[in-house]
Amino acid sequence: MSTRPLAADQTSSDEPARARGDADPLGLDPGTMRDLGHWLVDRVVDHFERGGEGPAIRTGTPQDLMAALGGPVPRAPGDPLAELRTLADVALSHMQHGDHPRYFARVPGPSSFAGVLGDWLGTGFNAIATSWAGGSGPAAVELVVLGWLGSLLGLSPAADGVITSGGSIANLTALVAARDATGPGVFYLSDQAHESIDRALRAIGVPEHDVRVLASDRDLRLPPDAVAAAVSEDRARGRRPGFVVATAGTVNAGAVDPLPALAELCRREDLWLHVDGAYGAPAALCDAGRAALRGLELADSLTLDPHKWLFQPYDAGCLFVQRPGALEAAFAFNPEYLVDTVAGAGEVNFRDRSLELTRRSRALKLWLTFRTYGADRIATAIARGLALAEHAEQRLHADDRWRVVTPAQLGIVTFELPGATPTEHRRRAAALAADGHAVVTSTEVHGRPVLRLCTINPRTTEADIDSTIERLATVRA
Ligand SMILES: Cc1ncc(COP(=O)(O)O)c(C=O)c1O
């Protein structure tokens, strides 16, 4: 493909001036736009087809990357194709590829092509999902998607939802809504709760004495008895117990807190139950995951991250609140200059459900994903992630060099080299990542150093897992 200089007018004279861009200093002629767009589509499809042949991670030095990407402010027009190539070849080739079949670290992001298409379309149209008056189509798509997700998760049809940028913001939004709805009180969570909870509590000014971090049990779960005891203790001291924050899929080990028992305790004690299922909750779409996540539907508020296990490109988080109106009560926002956009009956202004005013439509990609693949195929893709972790666990059990520390739970397994020094796991993980073959996490469970695989990418094969475990055992670290 030939590239065209930005300023040239190469369109035929019967094309409208607006498309030719002669009045628009930022205009590109339609032929150039199409050529660039086609190049970009080809490049992304190549990534989907052959990305797995390249490294799962590559990290550049600040000097090299700044030299390749930086320089003085570009004053004159450049060649957009050459610059696109620079972005793809330099910037995008130096990162963790969360969609690579051997990217097992932290929480992978195995995005689907339908999700990418939906995101592109929304970006191309500069879709906005702020108010019904200003974006009724995208708002309707968001309501539809939230309805589908809520019903697949077994939530009440009356649950309100909002799509966020990710799990951290969904958790923050939930905690604000919960505190607004019920007033200040003590939060109870386990030592396995995600850091984003602690950060959100600090950000919204919850005093330290209102945060009770309780020891998890040997299965890394929040023990309901310990919560009950802490609640009684706090009541006796004149404190007001307010909220339990449970986790459905801890990031370290995939543990699920005992949701039915915690929900019963919350009902009895009149506490708000927030469930952080950022990575784990989507597993409820398949039979095996639903069994592990029993009680999820009892949450007052529930976080999940479509950009993790619902195959969406970054970014997409989601929050449901099953106390109707609580989100709007906390966030509704109607200054005088937005009076023309107040929502009418049956309309939703999503700006009233979180801190975001201008919001992109993250629901478009989810809608297209569900319409393209159907919920059953998505559930099959999720179930594959569960099965892959079980395969990894069996493979580790069959190999004397390794000891399984936590079993396969919601697509995560942790393991150790018996007798390894505390830094050895870390060195092995780093050595494995150095040549890009695979990326795993080194972490700790209850203070014990472990290696960890998170296997939620449906494009991963059993051979990918076997070769990763073998290399981890033999790599020079
Ligand atoms: C349990 C849990 N909660 C919250 C988060 C934060 O989500 P995000 O990175 O989308 O902000 C994560 C991320 O891994 C998580 O696993």
The ligand as an ORCA input file, in Angstrom:
! r2SCAN-3c Opt
* xyz 0 1
  C     -10.512     -9.752     42.724
  C     -10.107     -8.511     41.980
  N     -10.669     -7.333     42.300
  C     -10.349     -6.182     41.670
  C      -9.405     -6.180     40.670
  C      -9.064     -4.880     39.998
  O      -9.590     -4.862     38.698
  P      -9.036     -3.813     37.611
  O      -7.618     -4.194     37.378
  O      -9.928     -4.066     36.427
  O      -9.177     -2.458     38.158
  C      -8.794     -7.382     40.306
  C      -7.755     -7.401     39.269
  O      -7.096     -8.370     39.039
  C      -9.157     -8.577     40.960
  O      -8.630     -9.749     40.638
*
